Amino acid sequence: MADDNNRNELLVPGAENAVDKMKEEIAAEFNVELGADTTARENGSVGGEMVKRMIKIAEESMTGRNK
């Protein structure tokens, strides 16, 4: 079972590479240089878009449209 104190733990083996790739792609689309010198708003915009896209992928998967 996942450690309840680490909510960022990925439960699917190999998912980390896909998540990192998505993060880099979205950051490039938004012209955001991720990191400590970037504003929380800019970093957060990338994270927010990642969540939106992951929800869309999950919804499509549940309805069988993600082929």
All heavy atoms as TSV, in Angstrom:
chain	resi	resn	atom	element	x	y	z
A	1	MET	N	N	0.834	-1.186	0.000
A	1	MET	CA	C	0.000	0.000	0.000
A	1	MET	C	C	0.879	1.250	0.000
A	1	MET	O	O	1.940	1.281	0.605
A	1	MET	CB	C	-0.918	-0.010	1.222
A	1	MET	CG	C	-1.896	1.129	1.219
A	1	MET	SD	S	-3.240	0.774	2.369
A	1	MET	CE	C	-3.464	2.367	3.039
A	2	ALA	N	N	0.422	2.295	-0.650
A	2	ALA	CA	C	1.197	3.529	-0.742
A	2	ALA	C	C	1.303	4.204	0.616
A	2	ALA	O	O	0.396	4.129	1.440
A	2	ALA	CB	C	0.543	4.488	-1.741
A	3	ASP	N	N	2.420	4.853	0.850
A	3	ASP	CA	C	2.633	5.613	2.071
A	3	ASP	C	C	1.690	6.812	2.061
A	3	ASP	O	O	1.728	7.637	1.164
A	3	ASP	CB	C	4.093	6.065	2.129
A	3	ASP	CG	C	4.425	6.873	3.370
A	3	ASP	OD1	O	3.546	7.045	4.236
A	3	ASP	OD2	O	5.578	7.319	3.467
A	4	ASP	N	N	0.819	6.920	3.059
A	4	ASP	CA	C	-0.156	8.000	3.119
A	4	ASP	C	C	0.491	9.375	3.249
A	4	ASP	O	O	-0.132	10.378	2.943
A	4	ASP	CB	C	-1.129	7.782	4.279
A	4	ASP	CG	C	-2.057	6.602	4.035
A	4	ASP	OD1	O	-2.287	6.279	2.854
A	4	ASP	OD2	O	-2.549	6.003	5.006
A	5	ASN	N	N	1.742	9.425	3.708
A	5	ASN	CA	C	2.428	10.703	3.859
A	5	ASN	C	C	3.007	11.217	2.546
A	5	ASN	O	O	3.384	12.364	2.451
A	5	ASN	CB	C	3.542	10.582	4.900
A	5	ASN	CG	C	2.992	10.344	6.285
A	5	ASN	OD1	O	1.925	10.849	6.623
A	5	ASN	ND2	N	3.702	9.575	7.081
A	6	ASN	N	N	3.089	10.370	1.524
A	6	ASN	CA	C	3.645	10.778	0.239
A	6	ASN	C	C	2.556	10.666	-0.820
A	6	ASN	O	O	2.427	9.670	-1.498
A	6	ASN	CB	C	4.850	9.917	-0.141
A	6	ASN	CG	C	5.510	10.396	-1.411
A	6	ASN	OD1	O	5.049	11.349	-2.045
A	6	ASN	ND2	N	6.580	9.748	-1.798
A	7	ARG	N	N	1.771	11.705	-0.970
A	7	ARG	CA	C	0.640	11.683	-1.885
A	7	ARG	C	C	1.084	11.780	-3.345
A	7	ARG	O	O	0.292	11.581	-4.237
A	7	ARG	CB	C	-0.323	12.803	-1.549
A	7	ARG	CG	C	-0.925	12.640	-0.153
A	7	ARG	CD	C	-1.908	13.721	0.149
A	7	ARG	NE	N	-2.981	13.727	-0.817
A	7	ARG	CZ	C	-4.174	13.169	-0.642
A	7	ARG	NH1	N	-4.433	12.574	0.488
A	7	ARG	NH2	N	-5.095	13.243	-1.576
A	8	ASN	N	N	2.352	12.084	-3.597
A	8	ASN	CA	C	2.851	12.201	-4.963
A	8	ASN	C	C	3.420	10.899	-5.498
A	8	ASN	O	O	3.960	10.864	-6.588
A	8	ASN	CB	C	3.921	13.296	-5.056
A	8	ASN	CG	C	3.329	14.660	-4.815
A	8	ASN	OD1	O	2.193	14.914	-5.158
A	8	ASN	ND2	N	4.109	15.533	-4.212
A	9	GLU	N	N	3.308	9.839	-4.735
A	9	GLU	CA	C	3.844	8.551	-5.159
A	9	GLU	C	C	3.032	8.014	-6.334
A	9	GLU	O	O	1.802	7.973	-6.300
A	9	GLU	CB	C	3.781	7.564	-3.998
A	9	GLU	CG	C	4.340	6.206	-4.342
A	9	GLU	CD	C	4.287	5.256	-3.155
A	9	GLU	OE1	O	4.222	5.735	-2.015
A	9	GLU	OE2	O	4.323	4.046	-3.394
A	10	LEU	N	N	3.728	7.620	-7.389
A	10	LEU	CA	C	3.062	7.066	-8.563
A	10	LEU	C	C	2.782	5.585	-8.330
A	10	LEU	O	O	3.638	4.843	-7.875
A	10	LEU	CB	C	3.929	7.258	-9.802
A	10	LEU	CG	C	4.204	8.710	-10.170
A	10	LEU	CD1	C	5.188	8.789	-11.325
A	10	LEU	CD2	C	2.920	9.419	-10.539
A	11	LEU	N	N	1.572	5.175	-8.640
A	11	LEU	CA	C	1.151	3.809	-8.380
A	11	LEU	C	C	1.336	2.888	-9.568
A	11	LEU	O	O	1.241	1.682	-9.435
A	11	LEU	CB	C	-0.319	3.791	-7.933
A	11	LEU	CG	C	-0.621	4.591	-6.678
A	11	LEU	CD1	C	-2.113	4.552	-6.366
A	11	LEU	CD2	C	0.176	4.067	-5.496
A	12	VAL	N	N	1.599	3.443	-10.743
A	12	VAL	CA	C	1.761	2.648	-11.950
A	12	VAL	C	C	3.246	2.630	-12.324
A	12	VAL	O	O	3.835	3.678	-12.571
A	12	VAL	CB	C	0.930	3.236	-13.122
A	12	VAL	CG1	C	1.145	2.445	-14.386
A	12	VAL	CG2	C	-0.543	3.302	-12.748
A	13	PRO	N	N	3.840	1.422	-12.369
A	13	PRO	CA	C	5.261	1.344	-12.742
A	13	PRO	C	C	5.500	1.964	-14.126
A	13	PRO	O	O	4.731	1.750	-15.045
A	13	PRO	CB	C	5.531	-0.164	-12.767
A	13	PRO	CG	C	4.466	-0.765	-11.916
A	13	PRO	CD	C	3.266	0.118	-12.078
A	14	GLY	N	N	6.533	2.762	-14.236
A	14	GLY	CA	C	6.866	3.381	-15.509
A	14	GLY	C	C	6.113	4.668	-15.787
A	14	GLY	O	O	6.371	5.335	-16.782
A	15	ALA	N	N	5.185	5.043	-14.922
A	15	ALA	CA	C	4.387	6.242	-15.155
A	15	ALA	C	C	5.202	7.521	-14.976
A	15	ALA	O	O	4.874	8.543	-15.566
A	15	ALA	CB	C	3.173	6.263	-14.237
A	16	GLU	N	N	6.269	7.430	-14.199
A	16	GLU	CA	C	7.053	8.639	-13.922
A	16	GLU	C	C	7.592	9.258	-15.210
A	16	GLU	O	O	7.552	10.478	-15.381
A	16	GLU	CB	C	8.194	8.323	-12.965
A	16	GLU	CG	C	8.952	9.562	-12.534
A	16	GLU	CD	C	9.943	9.285	-11.425
A	16	GLU	OE1	O	10.096	8.121	-11.021
A	16	GLU	OE2	O	10.557	10.251	-10.968
A	17	ASN	N	N	8.070	8.433	-16.130
A	17	ASN	CA	C	8.587	8.961	-17.400
A	17	ASN	C	C	7.491	9.656	-18.192
A	17	ASN	O	O	7.718	10.724	-18.769
A	17	ASN	CB	C	9.205	7.838	-18.237
A	17	ASN	CG	C	10.503	7.326	-17.643
A	17	ASN	OD1	O	11.170	8.025	-16.888
A	17	ASN	ND2	N	10.861	6.103	-17.965
A	18	ALA	N	N	6.308	9.075	-18.229
A	18	ALA	CA	C	5.192	9.676	-18.964
A	18	ALA	C	C	4.773	10.994	-18.329
A	18	ALA	O	O	4.492	11.970	-19.031
A	18	ALA	CB	C	4.018	8.708	-19.021
A	19	VAL	N	N	4.741	11.036	-17.002
A	19	VAL	CA	C	4.363	12.256	-16.291
A	19	VAL	C	C	5.409	13.345	-16.532
A	19	VAL	O	O	5.068	14.504	-16.789
A	19	VAL	CB	C	4.167	11.979	-14.782
A	19	VAL	CG1	C	4.015	13.273	-14.000
A	19	VAL	CG2	C	2.969	11.077	-14.561
A	20	ASP	N	N	6.678	12.979	-16.462
A	20	ASP	CA	C	7.743	13.960	-16.718
A	20	ASP	C	C	7.673	14.491	-18.142
A	20	ASP	O	O	7.850	15.693	-18.373
A	20	ASP	CB	C	9.119	13.347	-16.459
A	20	ASP	CG	C	9.409	13.161	-14.979
A	20	ASP	OD1	O	8.722	13.793	-14.145
A	20	ASP	OD2	O	10.328	12.381	-14.658
A	21	LYS	N	N	7.406	13.614	-19.092
A	21	LYS	CA	C	7.298	14.037	-20.494
A	21	LYS	C	C	6.128	14.994	-20.670
A	21	LYS	O	O	6.250	16.024	-21.334
A	21	LYS	CB	C	7.136	12.822	-21.406
A	21	LYS	CG	C	7.098	13.184	-22.864
A	21	LYS	CD	C	6.998	11.964	-23.754
A	21	LYS	CE	C	6.935	12.424	-25.212
A	21	LYS	NZ	N	6.547	11.375	-26.105
A	22	MET	N	N	4.983	14.656	-20.059
A	22	MET	CA	C	3.818	15.538	-20.147
A	22	MET	C	C	4.139	16.905	-19.550
A	22	MET	O	O	3.806	17.942	-20.129
A	22	MET	CB	C	2.622	14.921	-19.416
A	22	MET	CG	C	1.386	15.807	-19.421
A	22	MET	SD	S	0.027	15.188	-18.412
A	22	MET	CE	C	-0.556	13.853	-19.428
A	23	LYS	N	N	4.811	16.911	-18.411
A	23	LYS	CA	C	5.173	18.163	-17.745
A	23	LYS	C	C	6.063	19.019	-18.647
A	23	LYS	O	O	5.836	20.225	-18.798
A	23	LYS	CB	C	5.892	17.869	-16.432
A	23	LYS	CG	C	6.214	19.090	-15.606
A	23	LYS	CD	C	7.097	18.785	-14.411
A	23	LYS	CE	C	6.579	17.697	-13.550
A	23	LYS	NZ	N	7.426	17.397	-12.380
A	24	GLU	N	N	7.058	18.403	-19.262
A	24	GLU	CA	C	7.966	19.134	-20.149
A	24	GLU	C	C	7.233	19.678	-21.373
A	24	GLU	O	O	7.473	20.812	-21.802
A	24	GLU	CB	C	9.111	18.223	-20.578
A	24	GLU	CG	C	10.054	17.860	-19.443
A	24	GLU	CD	C	11.037	16.767	-19.813
A	24	GLU	OE1	O	11.135	16.399	-21.003
A	24	GLU	OE2	O	11.712	16.248	-18.901
A	25	GLU	N	N	6.331	18.871	-21.952
A	25	GLU	CA	C	5.579	19.305	-23.132
A	25	GLU	C	C	4.680	20.494	-22.807
A	25	GLU	O	O	4.627	21.469	-23.565
A	25	GLU	CB	C	4.737	18.155	-23.683
A	25	GLU	CG	C	5.558	17.068	-24.341
A	25	GLU	CD	C	4.734	15.857	-24.741
A	25	GLU	OE1	O	3.503	15.832	-24.476
A	25	GLU	OE2	O	5.315	14.929	-25.320
A	26	ILE	N	N	3.986	20.427	-21.690
A	26	ILE	CA	C	3.092	21.518	-21.302
A	26	ILE	C	C	3.895	22.767	-20.972
A	26	ILE	O	O	3.524	23.869	-21.381
A	26	ILE	CB	C	2.194	21.089	-20.130
A	26	ILE	CG1	C	1.234	19.988	-20.602
A	26	ILE	CG2	C	1.418	22.279	-19.569
A	26	ILE	CD1	C	0.468	19.302	-19.494
A	27	ALA	N	N	5.005	22.610	-20.272
A	27	ALA	CA	C	5.848	23.764	-19.952
A	27	ALA	C	C	6.320	24.438	-21.237
A	27	ALA	O	O	6.311	25.674	-21.338
A	27	ALA	CB	C	7.034	23.337	-19.100
A	28	ALA	N	N	6.697	23.649	-22.235
A	28	ALA	CA	C	7.132	24.214	-23.509
A	28	ALA	C	C	5.975	24.940	-24.199
A	28	ALA	O	O	6.160	26.044	-24.732
A	28	ALA	CB	C	7.687	23.114	-24.409
A	29	GLU	N	N	4.777	24.342	-24.171
A	29	GLU	CA	C	3.602	24.985	-24.781
A	29	GLU	C	C	3.301	26.321	-24.119
A	29	GLU	O	O	2.891	27.268	-24.782
A	29	GLU	CB	C	2.372	24.084	-24.639
A	29	GLU	CG	C	2.379	22.875	-25.528
A	29	GLU	CD	C	1.189	21.965	-25.264
A	29	GLU	OE1	O	0.135	22.450	-24.783
A	29	GLU	OE2	O	1.317	20.753	-25.525
A	30	PHE	N	N	3.474	26.372	-22.797
A	30	PHE	CA	C	3.169	27.586	-22.034
A	30	PHE	C	C	4.366	28.537	-21.942
A	30	PHE	O	O	4.283	29.566	-21.296
A	30	PHE	CB	C	2.716	27.213	-20.618
A	30	PHE	CG	C	1.340	26.606	-20.535
A	30	PHE	CD1	C	0.606	26.248	-21.647
A	30	PHE	CD2	C	0.770	26.384	-19.295
A	30	PHE	CE1	C	-0.647	25.684	-21.540
A	30	PHE	CE2	C	-0.494	25.824	-19.176
A	30	PHE	CZ	C	-1.199	25.475	-20.299
A	31	ASN	N	N	5.486	28.167	-22.562
A	31	ASN	CA	C	6.724	28.955	-22.478
A	31	ASN	C	C	7.139	29.202	-21.033
A	31	ASN	O	O	7.485	30.315	-20.650
A	31	ASN	CB	C	6.580	30.287	-23.228
A	31	ASN	CG	C	6.436	30.085	-24.707
A	31	ASN	OD1	O	7.123	29.253	-25.296
A	31	ASN	ND2	N	5.518	30.819	-25.318
A	32	VAL	N	N	7.100	28.134	-20.239
A	32	VAL	CA	C	7.464	28.209	-18.825
A	32	VAL	C	C	8.734	27.400	-18.615
A	32	VAL	O	O	8.827	26.255	-19.033
A	32	VAL	CB	C	6.326	27.651	-17.937
A	32	VAL	CG1	C	6.776	27.525	-16.490
A	32	VAL	CG2	C	5.087	28.518	-18.037
A	33	GLU	N	N	9.705	28.012	-17.966
A	33	GLU	CA	C	10.935	27.335	-17.565
A	33	GLU	C	C	10.718	26.853	-16.135
A	33	GLU	O	O	10.759	27.644	-15.196
A	33	GLU	CB	C	12.116	28.305	-17.637
A	33	GLU	CG	C	13.445	27.716	-17.279
A	33	GLU	CD	C	14.069	26.930	-18.412
A	33	GLU	OE1	O	13.805	27.268	-19.578
A	33	GLU	OE2	O	14.817	25.986	-18.111
A	34	LEU	N	N	10.437	25.564	-15.966
A	34	LEU	CA	C	10.127	25.038	-14.643
A	34	LEU	C	C	11.331	25.115	-13.728
A	34	LEU	O	O	12.461	24.924	-14.160
A	34	LEU	CB	C	9.667	23.582	-14.758
A	34	LEU	CG	C	8.359	23.350	-15.497
A	34	LEU	CD1	C	8.116	21.864	-15.686
A	34	LEU	CD2	C	7.200	23.990	-14.754
A	35	GLY	N	N	11.088	25.417	-12.462
A	35	GLY	CA	C	12.168	25.426	-11.497
A	35	GLY	C	C	11.938	26.422	-10.386
A	35	GLY	O	O	10.920	27.112	-10.332
A	36	ALA	N	N	12.908	26.500	-9.510
A	36	ALA	CA	C	12.807	27.343	-8.316
A	36	ALA	C	C	12.753	28.831	-8.651
A	36	ALA	O	O	12.187	29.616	-7.888
A	36	ALA	CB	C	13.975	27.063	-7.383
A	37	ASP	N	N	13.329	29.223	-9.779
A	37	ASP	CA	C	13.343	30.638	-10.139
A	37	ASP	C	C	12.083	31.073	-10.885
A	37	ASP	O	O	11.937	32.242	-11.216
A	37	ASP	CB	C	14.568	30.949	-11.012
A	37	ASP	CG	C	15.867	30.813	-10.241
A	37	ASP	OD1	O	15.832	30.956	-8.999
A	37	ASP	OD2	O	16.905	30.556	-10.860
A	38	THR	N	N	11.191	30.143	-11.124
A	38	THR	CA	C	9.939	30.430	-11.820
A	38	THR	C	C	8.862	30.713	-10.779
A	38	THR	O	O	8.859	30.131	-9.698
A	38	THR	CB	C	9.532	29.221	-12.690
A	38	THR	OG1	O	10.609	28.896	-13.552
A	38	THR	CG2	C	8.320	29.519	-13.527
A	39	THR	N	N	7.940	31.610	-11.115
A	39	THR	CA	C	6.908	31.956	-10.144
A	39	THR	C	C	5.999	30.760	-9.870
A	39	THR	O	O	5.844	29.860	-10.699
A	39	THR	CB	C	6.025	33.114	-10.657
A	39	THR	OG1	O	5.286	32.672	-11.800
A	39	THR	CG2	C	6.852	34.341	-11.005
A	40	ALA	N	N	5.398	30.787	-8.698
A	40	ALA	CA	C	4.455	29.725	-8.320
A	40	ALA	C	C	3.294	29.686	-9.304
A	40	ALA	O	O	2.790	28.613	-9.640
A	40	ALA	CB	C	3.950	29.958	-6.902
A	41	ARG	N	N	2.881	30.825	-9.786
A	41	ARG	CA	C	1.775	30.882	-10.749
A	41	ARG	C	C	2.146	30.156	-12.041
A	41	ARG	O	O	1.356	29.393	-12.587
A	41	ARG	CB	C	1.398	32.323	-11.046
A	41	ARG	CG	C	0.377	32.441	-12.179
A	41	ARG	CD	C	-0.164	33.811	-12.294
A	41	ARG	NE	N	-1.276	33.848	-11.358
A	41	ARG	CZ	C	-2.060	34.878	-11.169
A	41	ARG	NH1	N	-1.855	35.986	-11.826
A	41	ARG	NH2	N	-3.052	34.826	-10.329
A	42	GLU	N	N	3.359	30.385	-12.533
A	42	GLU	CA	C	3.790	29.720	-13.767
A	42	GLU	C	C	3.935	28.214	-13.559
A	42	GLU	O	O	3.462	27.422	-14.367
A	42	GLU	CB	C	5.112	30.325	-14.261
A	42	GLU	CG	C	4.953	31.729	-14.799
A	42	GLU	CD	C	6.283	32.362	-15.143
A	42	GLU	OE1	O	7.224	32.267	-14.323
A	42	GLU	OE2	O	6.367	32.950	-16.226
A	43	ASN	N	N	4.617	27.822	-12.477
A	43	ASN	CA	C	4.754	26.401	-12.176
A	43	ASN	C	C	3.384	25.765	-11.968
A	43	ASN	O	O	3.117	24.667	-12.455
A	43	ASN	CB	C	5.624	26.175	-10.934
A	43	ASN	CG	C	7.105	26.319	-11.212
A	43	ASN	OD1	O	7.578	26.024	-12.298
A	43	ASN	ND2	N	7.832	26.781	-10.216
A	44	GLY	N	N	2.499	26.467	-11.273
A	44	GLY	CA	C	1.162	25.958	-11.010
A	44	GLY	C	C	0.320	25.821	-12.259
A	44	GLY	O	O	-0.524	24.919	-12.353
A	45	SER	N	N	0.537	26.699	-13.231
A	45	SER	CA	C	-0.231	26.608	-14.471
A	45	SER	C	C	0.083	25.311	-15.206
A	45	SER	O	O	-0.798	24.685	-15.799
A	45	SER	CB	C	0.036	27.812	-15.388
A	45	SER	OG	O	1.367	27.792	-15.894
A	46	VAL	N	N	1.323	24.885	-15.128
A	46	VAL	CA	C	1.723	23.618	-15.748
A	46	VAL	C	C	1.071	22.454	-14.998
A	46	VAL	O	O	0.481	21.568	-15.612
A	46	VAL	CB	C	3.262	23.474	-15.779
A	46	VAL	CG1	C	3.667	22.091	-16.280
A	46	VAL	CG2	C	3.879	24.557	-16.664
A	47	GLY	N	N	1.137	22.477	-13.684
A	47	GLY	CA	C	0.522	21.422	-12.886
A	47	GLY	C	C	-0.979	21.344	-13.091
A	47	GLY	O	O	-1.553	20.257	-13.210
A	48	GLY	N	N	-1.627	22.487	-13.162
A	48	GLY	CA	C	-3.068	22.523	-13.382
A	48	GLY	C	C	-3.455	21.939	-14.728
A	48	GLY	O	O	-4.434	21.189	-14.840
A	49	GLU	N	N	-2.686	22.259	-15.742
A	49	GLU	CA	C	-2.955	21.711	-17.078
A	49	GLU	C	C	-2.707	20.213	-17.105
A	49	GLU	O	O	-3.433	19.467	-17.773
A	49	GLU	CB	C	-2.097	22.423	-18.128
A	49	GLU	CG	C	-2.359	21.983	-19.540
A	49	GLU	CD	C	-3.746	22.303	-20.063
A	49	GLU	OE1	O	-4.423	23.202	-19.510
A	49	GLU	OE2	O	-4.175	21.645	-21.033
A	50	MET	N	N	-1.698	19.760	-16.366
A	50	MET	CA	C	-1.441	18.316	-16.292
A	50	MET	C	C	-2.647	17.591	-15.710
A	50	MET	O	O	-3.080	16.561	-16.227
A	50	MET	CB	C	-0.206	18.033	-15.435
A	50	MET	CG	C	1.098	18.426	-16.087
A	50	MET	SD	S	2.506	18.173	-14.989
A	50	MET	CE	C	2.490	16.392	-14.847
A	51	VAL	N	N	-3.211	18.143	-14.645
A	51	VAL	CA	C	-4.381	17.533	-14.014
A	51	VAL	C	C	-5.546	17.495	-14.993
A	51	VAL	O	O	-6.224	16.469	-15.135
A	51	VAL	CB	C	-4.765	18.279	-12.720
A	51	VAL	CG1	C	-6.101	17.800	-12.187
A	51	VAL	CG2	C	-3.679	18.118	-11.670
A	52	LYS	N	N	-5.799	18.597	-15.699
A	52	LYS	CA	C	-6.885	18.636	-16.676
A	52	LYS	C	C	-6.725	17.546	-17.725
A	52	LYS	O	O	-7.677	16.850	-18.075
A	52	LYS	CB	C	-6.929	19.994	-17.383
A	52	LYS	CG	C	-7.432	21.119	-16.542
A	52	LYS	CD	C	-7.421	22.406	-17.359
A	52	LYS	CE	C	-7.676	23.614	-16.503
A	52	LYS	NZ	N	-7.566	24.860	-17.268
A	53	ARG	N	N	-5.511	17.406	-18.221
A	53	ARG	CA	C	-5.275	16.406	-19.270
A	53	ARG	C	C	-5.381	14.983	-18.742
A	53	ARG	O	O	-5.896	14.103	-19.429
A	53	ARG	CB	C	-3.916	16.646	-19.930
A	53	ARG	CG	C	-3.899	17.930	-20.728
A	53	ARG	CD	C	-2.611	18.127	-21.470
A	53	ARG	NE	N	-2.550	19.464	-22.050
A	53	ARG	CZ	C	-1.604	19.872	-22.856
A	53	ARG	NH1	N	-0.604	19.070	-23.207
A	53	ARG	NH2	N	-1.612	21.101	-23.344
A	54	MET	N	N	-4.902	14.762	-17.515
A	54	MET	CA	C	-5.007	13.415	-16.944
A	54	MET	C	C	-6.467	13.047	-16.684
A	54	MET	O	O	-6.861	11.895	-16.885
A	54	MET	CB	C	-4.165	13.303	-15.677
A	54	MET	CG	C	-2.676	13.212	-15.980
A	54	MET	SD	S	-1.680	12.878	-14.526
A	54	MET	CE	C	-1.291	14.537	-13.994
A	55	ILE	N	N	-7.268	14.008	-16.264
A	55	ILE	CA	C	-8.692	13.745	-16.059
A	55	ILE	C	C	-9.346	13.412	-17.387
A	55	ILE	O	O	-10.138	12.471	-17.484
A	55	ILE	CB	C	-9.381	14.946	-15.385
A	55	ILE	CG1	C	-8.918	15.045	-13.929
A	55	ILE	CG2	C	-10.899	14.833	-15.480
A	55	ILE	CD1	C	-9.351	16.310	-13.225
A	56	LYS	N	N	-9.005	14.150	-18.431
A	56	LYS	CA	C	-9.576	13.882	-19.755
A	56	LYS	C	C	-9.206	12.471	-20.228
A	56	LYS	O	O	-10.045	11.738	-20.751
A	56	LYS	CB	C	-9.088	14.918	-20.760
A	56	LYS	CG	C	-9.659	14.731	-22.138
A	56	LYS	CD	C	-9.176	15.794	-23.104
A	56	LYS	CE	C	-9.769	15.509	-24.476
A	56	LYS	NZ	N	-9.239	16.361	-25.499
A	57	ILE	N	N	-7.948	12.100	-20.041
A	57	ILE	CA	C	-7.495	10.758	-20.431
A	57	ILE	C	C	-8.272	9.700	-19.660
A	57	ILE	O	O	-8.723	8.704	-20.229
A	57	ILE	CB	C	-5.973	10.616	-20.212
A	57	ILE	CG1	C	-5.211	11.485	-21.205
A	57	ILE	CG2	C	-5.542	9.159	-20.311
A	57	ILE	CD1	C	-3.730	11.670	-20.878
A	58	ALA	N	N	-8.453	9.914	-18.359
A	58	ALA	CA	C	-9.179	8.940	-17.536
A	58	ALA	C	C	-10.636	8.845	-17.969
A	58	ALA	O	O	-11.188	7.742	-18.060
A	58	ALA	CB	C	-9.084	9.325	-16.065
A	59	GLU	N	N	-11.260	9.975	-18.241
A	59	GLU	CA	C	-12.662	9.965	-18.682
A	59	GLU	C	C	-12.811	9.222	-20.007
A	59	GLU	O	O	-13.733	8.421	-20.179
A	59	GLU	CB	C	-13.187	11.392	-18.822
A	59	GLU	CG	C	-13.423	12.080	-17.505
A	59	GLU	CD	C	-13.827	13.535	-17.654
A	59	GLU	OE1	O	-13.588	14.153	-18.714
A	59	GLU	OE2	O	-14.372	14.071	-16.679
A	60	GLU	N	N	-11.896	9.488	-20.928
A	60	GLU	CA	C	-11.954	8.808	-22.222
A	60	GLU	C	C	-11.731	7.312	-22.054
A	60	GLU	O	O	-12.370	6.505	-22.712
A	60	GLU	CB	C	-10.927	9.403	-23.175
A	60	GLU	CG	C	-11.278	10.797	-23.644
A	60	GLU	CD	C	-10.186	11.469	-24.459
A	60	GLU	OE1	O	-9.060	10.926	-24.523
A	60	GLU	OE2	O	-10.467	12.540	-25.012
A	61	SER	N	N	-10.845	6.952	-21.139
A	61	SER	CA	C	-10.568	5.541	-20.887
A	61	SER	C	C	-11.805	4.840	-20.305
A	61	SER	O	O	-12.119	3.717	-20.679
A	61	SER	CB	C	-9.388	5.426	-19.927
A	61	SER	OG	O	-9.202	4.100	-19.536
A	62	MET	N	N	-12.498	5.517	-19.420
A	62	MET	CA	C	-13.669	4.927	-18.783
A	62	MET	C	C	-14.836	4.770	-19.761
A	62	MET	O	O	-15.671	3.887	-19.587
A	62	MET	CB	C	-14.100	5.762	-17.572
A	62	MET	CG	C	-13.095	5.672	-16.451
A	62	MET	SD	S	-13.469	6.537	-14.898
A	62	MET	CE	C	-14.681	7.718	-15.252
A	63	THR	N	N	-14.897	5.619	-20.780
A	63	THR	CA	C	-15.994	5.530	-21.734
A	63	THR	C	C	-15.585	4.710	-22.970
A	63	THR	O	O	-16.373	4.556	-23.876
A	63	THR	CB	C	-16.462	6.928	-22.187
A	63	THR	OG1	O	-15.379	7.609	-22.793
A	63	THR	CG2	C	-17.000	7.718	-21.021
A	64	GLY	N	N	-14.327	4.243	-22.996
A	64	GLY	CA	C	-13.867	3.407	-24.088
A	64	GLY	C	C	-13.509	4.159	-25.352
A	64	GLY	O	O	-13.328	3.567	-26.395
A	65	ARG	N	N	-13.359	5.486	-25.248
A	65	ARG	CA	C	-13.030	6.278	-26.436
A	65	ARG	C	C	-11.547	6.450	-26.627
A	65	ARG	O	O	-11.100	6.929	-27.651
A	65	ARG	CB	C	-13.670	7.655	-26.362
A	65	ARG	CG	C	-15.178	7.598	-26.428
A	65	ARG	CD	C	-15.731	8.969	-26.442
A	65	ARG	NE	N	-15.313	9.640	-25.202
A	65	ARG	CZ	C	-15.688	10.844	-24.854
A	65	ARG	NH1	N	-16.463	11.540	-25.622
A	65	ARG	NH2	N	-15.273	11.382	-23.731
A	66	ASN	N	N	-10.728	6.078	-25.658
A	66	ASN	CA	C	-9.278	6.229	-25.751
A	66	ASN	C	C	-8.690	4.960	-26.372
A	66	ASN	O	O	-8.425	4.004	-25.683
A	66	ASN	CB	C	-8.692	6.477	-24.352
A	66	ASN	CG	C	-7.243	6.878	-24.423
A	66	ASN	OD1	O	-6.713	7.154	-25.479
A	66	ASN	ND2	N	-6.608	6.927	-23.276
A	67	LYS	N	N	-8.519	4.955	-27.671
A	67	LYS	CA	C	-8.053	3.745	-28.368
A	67	LYS	C	C	-6.678	3.915	-28.925
A	67	LYS	O	O	-6.251	4.902	-29.316
A	67	LYS	CB	C	-9.030	3.400	-29.469
A	67	LYS	CG	C	-10.382	3.116	-28.876
A	67	LYS	CD	C	-11.377	2.742	-29.929
A	67	LYS	CE	C	-12.666	2.545	-29.211
A	67	LYS	NZ	N	-13.750	2.133	-29.608
